Amino acid sequence: MYSHILIADDGSTISKNGVEHGLSLAKALNAKASVVLVTRPFPMEGMVDVTGWVAGANDKIRYEASQKEFAETVFAEARKSAQKIGVNADYVIASNYSPAEGILETAKKLGSDVIVMASHGRRGVGRLLLGSQTAEVVHSTTLPVLVVR
């Protein structure tokens, strides 16, 4: 049915449910699993703020190191879940200002055939104001998307 499952993770409690469900699905289907976390790129490359400060190469290096450290913390939890049920998974850090775009680009790059992600289940004005990365992924791909609540 599915041979490569891409599982989106952002480190939240809600996301953990999606990760566990995706890993369980991978085990049940004997499919390859990849867990992706989308981090934001360095926000101020070459910009000067009102104090005259210019972001330098070291600032970018420190920022990217902190993003990688955060991702590894998130992946540590996913690894525990994977080991607990006996699933081998790959862990991918994608950098994009839009988490949805980062997920979609990663799915395409890895040749995934299904995306698993959690949703906060917001509706109405809350969804309009806060946006929904899950809704954006669902509407922007031809791949099946399994949404876990």
Helices and strands as residue ranges (DSSP letters): E 4-8, H 13-29, E 32-39, H 57-85, E 89-95, H 99-110, E 114-118, H 124-130, H 133-140, E 145-148
